[in-house]
Amino acid sequence: MGLNNLIAMATTMVFLAASTGQLPKAIRAIQIAQLQLIKQSQASKWPKAMRMSSRSSQ
């Protein structure tokens, strides 16, 4: 999907939501989706890096 198609689709969705009075609900749904995406991409959920064990007293 090209960027132009994505922009056209998003614009259409905004006009539809605004014309039916559902724009605040649409904005809220987008904000919730953004927060979920940020939470899922936190570094604490990434795998831990492997550390080389240090050889002591050999």
VMD Tcl script that draws the C-alpha trace (Angstrom):
set ca {
  {0.00 0.00 0.00}
  {1.47 3.29 -1.05}
  {1.68 6.35 1.12}
  {-0.80 8.21 -1.11}
  {-3.39 5.46 -0.64}
  {-2.85 5.50 3.12}
  {-3.28 9.28 3.28}
  {-6.44 9.13 1.17}
  {-7.89 6.39 3.37}
  {-7.06 8.26 6.59}
  {-8.58 11.48 5.23}
  {-11.77 9.65 4.25}
  {-12.02 8.10 7.71}
  {-11.60 11.50 9.38}
  {-14.29 13.09 7.22}
  {-16.67 10.22 7.90}
  {-16.04 10.35 11.65}
  {-16.46 14.14 11.72}
  {-19.66 14.10 9.68}
  {-21.28 11.51 11.94}
  {-20.12 13.12 15.19}
  {-17.81 10.23 16.05}
  {-14.50 12.11 15.77}
  {-13.83 12.24 19.56}
  {-14.35 8.46 19.80}
  {-12.06 7.88 16.81}
  {-9.35 10.09 18.30}
  {-9.63 8.26 21.64}
  {-9.35 4.86 19.92}
  {-6.21 6.04 18.09}
  {-4.68 7.31 21.36}
  {-5.34 3.98 23.08}
  {-3.77 2.09 20.17}
  {-0.71 4.35 20.32}
  {-0.30 3.78 24.07}
  {-0.60 0.02 23.60}
  {2.05 0.12 20.88}
  {4.40 2.11 23.11}
  {3.83 -0.29 26.01}
  {4.49 -3.35 23.82}
  {7.72 -1.87 22.47}
  {9.29 -1.07 25.85}
  {12.85 -2.24 26.26}
  {11.92 -4.29 29.34}
  {10.16 -6.76 27.03}
  {13.20 -7.21 24.82}
  {15.37 -10.29 25.32}
  {18.29 -9.78 27.66}
  {21.73 -9.50 26.11}
  {24.04 -12.43 26.70}
  {27.03 -11.55 28.82}
  {30.41 -13.15 28.57}
  {31.36 -14.84 31.80}
  {34.59 -13.54 33.22}
  {37.26 -16.07 34.00}
  {38.52 -15.37 37.47}
  {41.40 -17.06 39.26}
  {42.77 -19.37 36.62}
}
mol new
graphics top color blue
foreach p $ca { graphics top sphere $p radius 0.5 }
foreach p [lrange $ca 0 end-1] q [lrange $ca 1 end] { graphics top cylinder $p $q radius 0.2 }
display resetview
